[in-house]
Amino acid sequence: MTDRTDRDEIHRTAPAYWALRIALGVVPIVAGLDKFTNLLADWAGYLSPLAVRLLPVSPAAFMRAAGVIEVIVGVGILSGRARTFGWIAMAWLAAIALNLIASGAFLDVAARDAVMAVAAFALARLAAVHEPVRARRATAVEPQATAAHPAATRP
């Protein structure tokens, strides 16, 4: 693509990127914080019986831990790191949908979470266009000489 085509693509997809970034950033934060108050829902009730049997902690403790993860993911997305946190949100939402399907209940919520997982996938893909690549710290590694590049060694 040319630079102009790239700029046009970014301009055309910006509204979708921002809508997904805001929605998939705010909703996990709200839901995550509510895991500590249960004002919006009795979150432990969404766990399948199989999940409850397998948990090493109480359902309430598990939900509080899940709430912390959801807040971190939401903040990550809102802070412009959807390149990473979009994928995490997608996996998290898919796992929630699978848990609900396994329970045989709340299938409407499972469908909604599956759709949200697809939205998180779309956000992660759009983030590759809209978010800058963050440079990693360079490590001090001496170049190694090879037969192809003997000049890589220093005297």
Buried (B, 14 or more C-beta within 10 A) or exposed (E): EEEEEEEEEEEEBEEBBEEBBEBBBEBBBEBBBBBBEEEEEEBBEBBBEEBEEEEEEEBBEBBBEBBEBBBBBBBBBBEBBBBBBBBBBBBBBBEBBBBBBBBEBBEEBBEBBBEBBEBBBBBBBBBEEBBEEEEEEEEEEEEEEEEEEEEEEEE
